[in-house]
């Protein structure tokens, strides 16, 4: 386990929603699997090439725009070459019951997704959702990153033992020990690509620093199926 202090370097941005529609460039609202999702593309997007794609799961704030990664990217001045699929899991919704496969298929009919470079990330409630869904769709993913996950269950986790997984968690956060348990379980399954990034002394709200750190996106882009 390695201790890491995120470097604030930034990325690009995109957001949709009444309050945030000016924030996220080239974003449209779509619907699939019974819920809405925000679909955004890089500023230089062209249908003639395919793009690495992030499936972004929001936290308990229930907003798919408030902490959209591309907003932090733009602020930090980072390149952000990703399509982002950002579902909206509103009141009464649970990420464990959302069919992200169907949403990915639906989005793939709309934009040019590189199916070998699809990354699942989420923070807090969305981090727990990333754990739940990476077990169900590991064969479609190039990598996954639960960030300060508010939960996670080791049941069936060995299904994802070959998937590159990077977990970020503050050592002072309430769920830190569970993240240790999840990564240890993957290693016992034979995983050589599961890693816990321990943020020494930090609490729960670590995702702004991570979404503003160019090394996070560099790691994603290094992963391919």
WORAUR-V305288 format. One record per run of one state. SS is the DSSP state (H for helix, E for strand, C for the rest). FROM is the first residue (numbers start at 1). LEN is the number of residues. If there is no record, write none. Layout:
BEGIN
ss=SS from=FROM len=LEN
ss=SS from=FROM len=LEN
END
This chain:
BEGIN
ss=C from=1 len=1
ss=E from=2 len=2
ss=C from=4 len=8
ss=E from=12 len=1
ss=C from=13 len=14
ss=E from=27 len=6
ss=C from=33 len=2
ss=E from=35 len=6
ss=C from=41 len=10
ss=E from=51 len=7
ss=C from=58 len=11
ss=H from=69 len=8
ss=C from=77 len=6
ss=E from=83 len=5
ss=C from=88 len=7
ss=H from=95 len=3
ss=C from=98 len=2
ss=H from=100 len=9
ss=C from=109 len=4
ss=E from=113 len=11
ss=C from=124 len=1
ss=H from=125 len=16
ss=C from=141 len=2
ss=E from=143 len=5
ss=C from=148 len=9
ss=H from=157 len=4
ss=C from=161 len=3
ss=E from=164 len=7
ss=C from=171 len=5
ss=H from=176 len=13
ss=C from=189 len=5
ss=E from=194 len=6
ss=C from=200 len=7
ss=H from=207 len=5
ss=C from=212 len=2
ss=H from=214 len=9
ss=C from=223 len=3
END
